[in-house]
Amino acid sequence: MSVGPDELKQYLRGEDERVEWKQSSKDASGILQAVCALANDLGDTHKPGYLLIGVDKNGSVVGVDTRGAKLDEEQRILANRLHSLNLSPTPSFDIQVLEYEGKSVFIVRVEPYPVPPIVTVDTVSWVRHGSTTYRAKEADTQRLRERRPEKSHPFDFRPRAGAGLADLNISELTGRYEAAKEGVDQLEDYPTLESWLSQVQLGARVQGTWTPNPTTLLLFGLNPQSFFPGAAVEFVRYAGTEIDAPVVWRKTATGTIPQQLEALWAQMSVHIVAVPGAAEGIRSPFVPEYPLEALKELARNMVQHRQYEGTNAPGRVEWFDDRIEFSNPGGPFGRASEGEFGSQSDYRNPTLTDWLVQLGYVEHLGRGVRLVRRFLEKNGNPKLEVELNGFTRVIVRRRA
């Protein structure tokens, strides 16, 4: 719904919980923080928020400073900024350009996000109280999380009873905490380590004790398998094409999910064999039996989307002479179960996925299986095969 001049006059009377002014569209960090705060809707107003760009701190319309750029180009830059991964998850918004007193004003209408998850800017949540936008305190994030009953949270987000800071690699988490503090002007207002861990959705206080969630234990735990015995991947190499063939190599990848992925990628790299391809003149190039990038993507897919709750079954990579089978507990989740396998994306473990993206192990683009199909086609492998029966089994056939 468009904002007219009369409504704009109302928003120019003063900033409040649902209205904020910014003088310049060049204020990238300030704009992201403002949209984040309006989306989080700390006051639970259920009303849209309005960010007015081209209005100074006194409420005077100064207009959008395009500095030589066209107005529509400046609007496109703003939209791209709000769609970037810096703001996650992306709230619903629209941008309107309104001419007022001969000057252009950008009006960003932001719908309240159905938190949790809490909207963040570079993993930091921002909220608005009165006419002030500020970094969310632990009490603020707790207030936002309480909007959803605990049992309704995804499994990877719920605090894990019996776990604590002693179960985590504190040195690694402290390093990330200190890195996040760099560039902060008012360190006296910066949250404590426990409060910061809560803000970045790695746990919460339960009856006065800070408690990590499964995401934290799986990514930064000292021994994740003590809490989730099935959170491992078995790698087996058979000398044959049937399940009763002799086992020539076996390794169980344990530890954190990043450690498991590194171990799996190393094993797959070692076992790939290059075979002669089609002759190119006097050259006879060698081509791998399997494209490594496809195998690495399927390994990512296993640990990212598998079911961790209610099962002690591990993931498995079974390497036969003619194929490789990837299997893990749980079928495709939500919309991912619709259509051809991999054509739709959804996340059984959304917090885990967000952190794997931050750590650089997965993308957040929903294109993994489609990329696998492309890699296999380019390498000359048969089409991907998928079997779903409570487990997800993906079969990659050897290049002929």
PyMOL commands that set and color helices and strands:
alter all, ss='L'
color gray80, all
select helices_A, chain A and resi 5-11+28-40+71-82+138-145+150-152+165-167+170-181+187-189+193-199+214-220+224-226+257-271+292-305+334-337+350-358+368-379
alter helices_A, ss='H'
color red, helices_A
select strands_A, chain A and resi 19-22+49-53+87-88+93-100+103-110+120-121+124-129+132-135+203-206+209-212+233-238+247-253+274-276+286-288+315-319+323-329+385-388+391-397
alter strands_A, ss='S'
color yellow, strands_A
deselect
rebuild
show_as cartoon
